[in-house]
Amino acid sequence: MTQSLASVVPGLYAHNEQGELELTGSFCAACQRYAYPRVEHCPECLQPTERKPVGGKGSIYSYTVIRTRPPFQLPEPYAVGYVDLAASGLRVFGLFHPEVIEQLRIGMPVALEEIPLGINNDGQPCLRPVFTPAVKSDEH
Amino acid sequence: MSTEPKVFVAGIGVLPFGKHVERSVTSLAVEAGLLALRDAGVAPREIGMGFFANVLASRLFGDSTLGQNVFASLGMNRIPVVNVENACTSGSSAFHLACMAIRAGECDLVLAIGAEKMCLPQMGLLSSGNTDPDTLLGLVTPASFALRARRHMQEFGTTAQQMAQVAVKNRKHAALNPQAQFREPITLEQVLNSPLIADPLTRLQSCPIADGAAAVLLCSEKVAKRLSCRIGVRASILVSGSYDNPQDLARWETDFRCAQQVYEKAGAGAADVDLVECHDAFTIAEIMHYEALGLCAPGEGGRFVESGAAALGGTTPVNVSGGLLSRGHPVAATGLAQIAEVTLQLREQAGARQVHGAKLGLAHCMGGDRAADTKSATIVILAT
């Protein structure tokens, strides 16, 4: 099932060598600046950037549970928020896993996953990246 | 003070906001324009340029460049007309451009009209557009303010009750404004117990949609003398977001920056402001705007509204029109309606909601969402 679905935004995230999901951003070597979503040119120096993972683990900066009619056939209710990524220091917007929305707290450590969730702009079911509470390694 | 050419408000026209089911965007816009021309007592042929603000007609009706239709219907064919789309600041951006045209010496009379028709079944929640990754990940406008509210509560101890007080206050003001859409008083309990939209924000803390139109006619000093206009534009500022990452959701840098620029240009400070119309799209937004505008210290916005300082009769009345929360928010008309309200107040023509002795007023608007920042912010300072 999961294999046959496409991501809601192709190229938005990828698995790293450890098999963990990371958001894909860009990096300007001259300015030492990360960007997410990825930009082709650095807004500071206008030089081309390189594609680079910006991380998939971090902590919740803010969150909210949305209880109006959801867009893109997302679950009702669904939760979104900002996560501070440890690897790049970027504060990124994202969805939270629908099963954990009652547990969310500011500062909670989270990690990225992809799950089938809602539809895309063409009305097709698709995968979306979601943050879930990070599981400690000894619990595996 | 600056020696650049002065700009004056020659006329205003605002339609009641609400549901105008039988009327088109153009029809609403034309009536607002007509009201502004009559208010000023000028003929259409005297107008040198027109700006028309609209956001949703292309999406909802497949219409484009409606401005030329509007101005032609008002007897203003042949003149330059520009269509303006800047999200919620479309109207105030049109105003800003009209000011620039007069300051540049290009025209003596410039008309800015904003109109929106959005009370339709196909109208969903506003977002940043369906190609934005944030939109595809479920970002809707109430969420971006709920996320600010959560941080503001966490960092400054702002309470749900304080936020709800903004809605109660603005509705109390709206009872005094015959043009507001919702005028029945509401209680703190009603606001807090209305359905959650994006927690902690409830339905009564979110501005309702509306159909509506507003127009402001601006003129040069030469024409102002002829027409005996005494309300001048002390400063008009339009800025875009910084989009810096990370954004501080509890201290809105773009909001503070816009306020700092407008005070600098006007040669005035928060203490000189007699009344404010601000972009209370959600209750938390108004609280954050108090802080950005310097009406209180950063983080004190919740306690500021609680103290009554922002109510009619308080130290700096905010949204005596009822604000977006009670008037409703016909996106492209809002910015011009705020400026019209401030004009009315400075003319001492605001009736039961008059801020007595008002000499200097401020209209503040924000629009669009990008990278946890606003895309545009405008502030206009008018003075007698």
Interface residues (C-beta under 8 A of the other chain):
Chain A: V8 V9 L12 Y34 A35 Y36 P37 Y61 S62 Y63 T64 V65 I66 R67 T68 R69 P70 P71 F72 L74 Y78 V80 G81 Y82 D84 G89 L90 R91 F93 G94 L95 I106 G118 N120 N121 R128 P129
Chain B: G124 L125 S127 N130 T131 P133 D134 T135 L136 L137 G138 L139 V140 P142 A143 A146 L147 R148 R150 R151 Q154 P195 L196 I197 A198 D199 P200 L201 N245 P246 Q247 L249 A372
